[in-house]
């Protein structure tokens, strides 16, 4: 590739990312669903419960990112909010994977670390991640509310109580929108829980 082709590639990726976000912005039902999920998380915290998240690969990093914003801070200093990314304990992940299989990585932790009234946010760009599907089944059995953060399609929308589906089939574009949506959720939760003058 020469320098001009790199410039063209950069511009194409930025345009493509903006286009997906513009589709989200132009979809009132999807915006309303993001709002509903934010309000769900707020009421979950007001009731003394917590938000847990999981995903694979880049979605694992996004789950950790969102959990960190809730536990630490997002836009201003305030008390910590309980949130766990089920992707961070390598001893648990390898023990569960070895003893029960990869598809049970998150379900086993759901069974250990959640109670009725908690929220589980499962991130899957394909909407078909087996370990997220099994985790949602475990969460439902425990009275944990399931939120599916996915792309366009897959089985997760059939299982989740709330679905935020990014209108794309491109993994990178979906992940870019997932972290934007995660930031929106964190911002609403923070403002609602700790109103600033």
C-alpha positions as CSV (number, residue, x, y, z in Angstrom):
1,X,0.0,0.0,0.0
2,X,1.2,3.5,-0.7
3,X,0.6,6.5,1.5
4,X,-2.5,7.6,-0.4
5,X,-4.2,4.2,-0.1
6,X,-3.6,4.3,3.7
7,X,-5.3,7.7,3.8
8,X,-8.2,6.3,1.9
9,X,-8.4,3.3,4.2
10,X,-8.4,5.5,7.3
11,X,-11.2,7.7,5.9
12,X,-13.3,4.7,4.9
13,X,-13.1,3.1,8.4
14,X,-14.0,6.4,10.0
15,X,-16.9,6.9,7.6
16,X,-18.1,3.3,8.2
17,X,-18.0,3.8,12.0
18,X,-19.9,7.0,11.8
19,X,-22.5,5.4,9.5
20,X,-23.3,2.7,12.0
21,X,-23.7,5.3,14.8
22,X,-25.9,7.4,12.6
23,X,-28.1,4.3,12.0
24,X,-28.4,4.0,15.8
25,X,-29.2,7.7,16.2
26,X,-31.9,7.4,13.5
27,X,-33.6,4.4,15.2
28,X,-36.0,5.6,17.9
29,X,-36.8,2.1,19.1
30,X,-33.1,1.3,19.6
31,X,-32.5,4.6,21.4
32,X,-35.5,3.8,23.7
33,X,-34.1,0.4,24.4
34,X,-30.7,1.9,25.4
35,X,-32.7,4.2,27.7
36,X,-34.6,1.3,29.2
37,X,-31.4,-0.7,29.9
38,X,-29.9,2.4,31.6
39,X,-33.0,2.8,33.8
40,X,-32.9,-0.9,34.5
41,X,-29.3,-0.6,35.8
42,X,-30.2,2.5,37.9
43,X,-33.1,0.7,39.6
44,X,-30.9,-2.3,40.1
45,X,-28.4,-0.2,42.0
46,X,-31.1,1.6,43.9
47,X,-32.3,-1.8,45.1
48,X,-28.8,-2.7,46.3
49,X,-28.0,-5.1,43.5
50,X,-25.1,-5.2,41.0
51,X,-24.3,-5.4,37.3
52,X,-22.1,-8.2,36.0
53,X,-20.8,-8.4,32.4
54,X,-19.0,-10.9,30.2
55,X,-17.8,-11.3,26.6
56,X,-15.1,-12.9,24.6
57,X,-12.0,-11.3,23.0
58,X,-12.6,-7.7,22.3
59,X,-16.0,-8.0,24.0
60,X,-14.2,-9.3,27.1
61,X,-12.1,-6.1,27.1
62,X,-15.3,-4.0,26.7
63,X,-17.0,-5.9,29.6
64,X,-13.9,-5.1,31.8
65,X,-13.9,-1.5,30.6
66,X,-17.6,-0.9,31.5
67,X,-17.2,-2.6,34.9
68,X,-14.2,-0.5,35.6
69,X,-16.1,2.8,34.8
70,X,-18.8,1.7,37.3
71,X,-16.5,0.6,40.1
72,X,-14.0,3.5,39.8
73,X,-15.6,6.6,38.2
74,X,-16.8,7.8,34.8
75,X,-17.3,11.6,34.6
76,X,-17.0,12.7,38.2
77,X,-16.0,11.4,41.7
78,X,-18.7,9.5,43.5
79,X,-19.1,6.3,45.6
80,X,-18.2,3.1,43.9
81,X,-20.9,1.0,42.2
82,X,-20.7,-2.8,42.4
83,X,-19.9,-4.3,39.0
84,X,-18.0,-7.4,38.1
85,X,-16.5,-8.5,34.7
86,X,-16.6,-12.3,34.7
87,X,-13.6,-12.3,32.3
88,X,-10.8,-11.3,34.7
89,X,-10.1,-14.2,37.1
90,X,-7.7,-16.4,35.2
91,X,-7.7,-19.1,37.9
92,X,-11.5,-19.4,37.8
93,X,-11.6,-19.2,34.0
94,X,-9.0,-22.0,33.5
95,X,-10.4,-24.2,36.2
96,X,-14.0,-23.9,34.9
97,X,-12.8,-24.3,31.3
98,X,-10.7,-27.4,32.2
99,X,-13.3,-29.1,34.5
100,X,-16.6,-28.1,32.8
101,X,-15.8,-26.8,29.3
102,X,-15.4,-23.4,27.7
103,X,-19.1,-22.9,27.3
104,X,-19.6,-22.9,31.1
105,X,-17.0,-20.2,31.8
106,X,-19.5,-17.5,32.7
107,X,-22.5,-19.6,33.8
108,X,-20.5,-21.1,36.7
109,X,-19.5,-17.6,37.9
110,X,-23.1,-16.4,37.5
111,X,-24.2,-19.2,39.8
112,X,-21.5,-18.2,42.3
113,X,-21.6,-14.4,42.2
114,X,-25.1,-13.3,41.5
115,X,-28.5,-13.1,43.3
116,X,-32.0,-12.4,42.1
117,X,-32.4,-8.8,41.0
118,X,-28.8,-8.4,39.6
119,X,-28.3,-7.6,35.9
120,X,-26.1,-9.6,33.5
121,X,-24.9,-7.9,30.4
122,X,-23.7,-10.4,27.8
123,X,-21.6,-8.9,25.0
124,X,-21.5,-10.9,21.7
125,X,-20.9,-9.3,18.3
126,X,-22.3,-12.4,16.6
127,X,-25.1,-12.9,19.0
128,X,-24.2,-16.6,19.1
129,X,-21.4,-16.9,21.7
130,X,-22.1,-20.2,23.4
131,X,-20.7,-19.3,26.8
132,X,-22.9,-16.1,26.8
133,X,-26.0,-18.1,25.8
134,X,-25.3,-20.6,28.6
135,X,-24.7,-17.8,31.1
136,X,-28.0,-16.2,30.2
137,X,-29.8,-19.5,30.8
138,X,-28.1,-19.7,34.2
139,X,-28.9,-16.0,35.0
140,X,-32.6,-16.5,34.1
141,X,-32.8,-19.5,36.4
142,X,-31.5,-17.3,39.3
143,X,-33.8,-14.4,38.7
144,X,-31.0,-12.3,37.2
145,X,-32.1,-9.9,34.4
146,X,-30.4,-10.6,31.0
147,X,-29.3,-7.8,28.7
148,X,-27.9,-8.8,25.3
149,X,-25.4,-6.3,23.8
150,X,-24.9,-7.7,20.3
151,X,-25.0,-7.0,16.6
152,X,-27.6,-7.7,14.0
153,X,-28.7,-11.3,14.5
154,X,-27.9,-14.4,16.4
155,X,-29.6,-16.4,19.1
156,X,-29.0,-14.0,22.1
157,X,-31.9,-11.7,21.1
158,X,-34.2,-14.7,21.7
159,X,-32.9,-15.3,25.2
160,X,-32.3,-11.8,26.6
161,X,-34.9,-9.8,28.5
162,X,-33.5,-6.6,26.9
163,X,-31.6,-6.5,23.6
164,X,-29.4,-3.7,22.3
165,X,-28.6,-4.8,18.8
166,X,-26.1,-2.7,16.8
167,X,-27.3,-2.6,13.2
168,X,-24.1,-4.1,11.7
169,X,-22.5,-7.5,11.0
170,X,-19.0,-6.1,11.1
171,X,-17.3,-7.1,14.4
172,X,-15.1,-4.0,14.6
173,X,-18.0,-1.6,13.9
174,X,-20.2,-3.4,16.4
175,X,-17.5,-3.2,19.1
176,X,-17.0,0.5,18.5
177,X,-20.7,1.0,19.0
178,X,-20.8,-1.3,22.1
179,X,-18.3,0.9,23.9
180,X,-20.2,4.0,23.0
181,X,-23.4,2.4,24.3
182,X,-21.5,1.3,27.4
183,X,-20.3,4.9,28.0
184,X,-23.9,6.1,27.6
185,X,-25.1,3.6,30.2
186,X,-22.3,4.6,32.6
187,X,-23.1,8.3,32.2
188,X,-26.8,7.8,32.8
189,X,-26.3,5.6,35.8
190,X,-23.8,8.0,37.3
191,X,-26.0,11.0,36.8
192,X,-29.1,9.3,38.1
193,X,-27.4,7.8,41.2
194,X,-25.3,10.8,42.1
195,X,-27.0,13.9,40.8
196,X,-24.7,16.9,40.4
197,X,-25.8,20.5,40.8
